């Protein structure tokens, strides 16, 4: 006897899944507006899926050599989350070329995650003058985030994530912590000022 199908957990669903769920949960008949929302979500997800399929087809060497293109990451963030917030930059959580991100780049390449995958990005205020940002008042300025303590922190969070699904979940958690609070204060301090503590 086959096992009953298990529902997909919320955190594993993409934007299209959420659009379908929201439409199905609404009372009353389905409208053209509902169908258009699902159609747009499907088009958005197709763009993200295309980039992911290209990453899956690349060799380890090609993924390691892939250049981070901020405009491409920004495009994926817009596809997934809507318009870019004013005075914000697309931030790659795992940096493209920084020496302290090399181990994480290797992990991503082994897991077939491209450097500009939407899960490896978030919007951050472009500089100190853009903080506190109305959409994310606790977010640090992008111009000041790439510090030694930042790389120590993301390494401590991501290195234990040996499976792609766990790695992606942790990237999303880091993104939320950076934008909405929970990032250790020591991350923004100079090297040697404090040891980054793990935020739980």
Beta strands, then each sheet from edge to edge (+ up, - down):
strand 1: 88-92
strand 2: 121-125
sheet 1: 1+ 2-
end
